[in-house]
Amino acid sequence: MAESLAVTTAVPTAERRSPAAAFAARFEAASAGGGLRLAEIPFLTQINLRVDPKSPAAERIGTAVGVPLPVEPGTAVGGGGLEALWLGPDEWLVIGPDGAARDLVDRIGEAAAGEHVSVVDVSAQRTAFVVAGERARDVLAHGCALDLHPRVFGPGRCAQTMLARAGVVLVAGEDGFRLLVRSSFAAYVAEWLLDASVEYVTPGEAAPA
């Protein structure tokens, strides 16, 4: 069978500035009260993977990256510094630390062994926001229609959804939530998060606009 692996990788640049770098001080100030923590996690490796979940390649890929591809809708599986998010019946997003893209693409390509697999480095497509603390669900509820109660959307759950009319990938963890946001929407979502968090910020701690 002819090899049909489609691979696209991002081209590194000499200098990088994260999409929400300008909001770092304001996020820090909004987090000072302790009930809420806002932050950006820039430059995560993000690999979009498409493969038939019933194919031998899917199991081999999970073994190769050290994280089995979840088959239950809306779930995330992590291990060894990586995480695989279920995006669709034959689609996953594999997340890792900065700089891991080439190694992940190579490992997935080797594990595919000529089967039909699509691997695309989308690391530059999105940035990640942390929304954590006891008020995290309250803030997100202002703009997200999902039921975020821990019994429904607890650790290990993920979803492609809308937050204040912006498309995001929402991931629940033990320490709060992560939002994967398109880089072009990063400033908009950052401003929205700061505005939605105003009532939960300790007086005197808010950052200047």
N, C-alpha and C positions, 0 to 999 in steps of 0.2 A: 504494500500500500504506500503510495507517495506521501511524503511528509507534507502536512498541511498546517503547520504551526505558524500562526500570525503573531509577530512580535513587534512592538513599538516601544522605544525607550526615550526618556526625556534627555535633552541635551543640557549638561550642567553649564552654569554661568559663573563668571569670575566673582561676582558679588551678588549676594542674595539679600533681599529685604522681604520679610514675611508680609502677607497681605494686610495683617492687622497690627503691624509693628507700632503704628502711631497711637494705639489704644493701650499700650502696656501700662502706663502710669495711671490711667483712669481705671483700668481693671484692678490694679493693685489697691487703689483707694477704695473702690467699691467692695473689696474683699476684706477690708481692715476690721470690720465689725465682728467677723467670725461666723455669722449665720449664712454667708454666701461667699463662694469663691468663683471668680471669673478669671480666665487666663486663656492665652493662645498656646497651642502646641504646634509650632511651625515645622515645616519641612518633613513631615512623616512620609515614609515610603508607602505608596498606595498602588497596588497592582490589581487591575481588573482582569478577572479570569472567567472564561466561559468554556465549559466542557460538559459533556453528557454525564450526569451524576451516576448513571448506571454503568458507565464504561470502565474498563480496567484502568484507564489513564487517571480517572478521578481518584481512585484509591492510591495509586502510585504517587500522584502529586501531593496528596495529604501526607503520605509517609516522607516524601522528599523534603517538604518544608517543615515537617514536624508538627503540623496542625491539621487534623482531619477536617475536610470540608463539611460543614453542617448541612444536613438535608431537611431539617425541620424549618418551615418558614419563619422568618423573623428572629433567627437565633444567631448568636456569635460564639465562637469557640477560640480560646486563646491558649498559648503555651510557648515557652522559649523566647519570649519577647515579640512574638507575632500574634496576630489575631485574624481570623477568617470570618467575614460577615456574609450572611445569606442575603443576596439581593433579589434573587429570582430562581425559578426552577433549575436553571443551568448557569447561573451567574453568581459570582462571589467577589468580594473585595478583600484582598489580603493586605493587612496593614503591618508595617514594621518600622524600625527606627530609621532615622535619616541615613542615607548612604547605602541602604540594603537592596536597592532596586535591581542592580545588575546581577547580584548573586541570586536573588529570588527568581528573576527571569531565566537565568541559566539553569537553575535547579528544576524549575517547572518544565522548561524545554526538554531537558534530558529525561524527565519522568514521563513526558507525553509520548516519547518513543514513536513518533510518526503518526499518532492519532490526531483527529481533528480537535485542536485546542486553540483558543485565542487568548493571548497574553498581552496586555497593554499597560505600560507604565503611565499612570495618571497622577503621579505624585504632585505635579505642578497644578493640577486641576482644582484641588481643594486645599483649604487649611482646616485646622481643627480647633475648636473652642472647648474649654472645660467649663461646665456649669455644675458646681458642687455645693455641698453644705445643706443644712436643714431647710433652707428656703429655695433650693434649686427647683423643685417641682412647682412651687408657687410661681416662680418667675416664668418658667417654660409654659405653664398653663395659660398665661396671658395671650399666647399666640399659637399654641399647638392644640389641635383637636383630639389628640390621642389621650386615652385614659392612662395616666402616668403613675397610678397607684402601684406600689411595689408588688402586690399580688398579681397584677396584670402585666406590668412593664418593669420587671425587676432586673437584677444583674443577669447578663447573658442574653438580653433581648436587644434587638435592633430593628429599625424600620426606616424606610424611605418615606418622608412625610413633608409637610409644610410647616414652617415657622414664620409667622407674620408675612405670609405670602412668598416666602423664599423657600425653595426646595433644599432640604437638608437630609443627611443620613444621621439619625439619632441612635446613639448607643448607650445603654444603661450599664453601669459598673458598680462595684462595691462602694466606690467613693464619690458617686455622682453620675453625671452624664457627659458625653462628648458629642459635639455637633460637628459633622463634616460638612463644610460650607464651600460652595464654589468661590474661587478667589475673587471673582468680579462682584460677588455679593457680600464679601467679608466686612467691608466698612459699614454697609447697611445693617447687617445682622449685629455687628458689634455695638452700633449706636442703639439699636432696638433693645439689646440685652441690658445696656446701661440704663436706658429709660425705664424698662420694665422692672428693674431692680431698685429704683429710687426709694420706694416705700419700705424696702427691707434693709436699707443701708443706715447704719448708726448716724444720727445727726452730727454734722461736723466732719464726717469721714469722706463724704462724696468728693470726687475729683472735679476740678473745673472743666467746663465744656471746652 
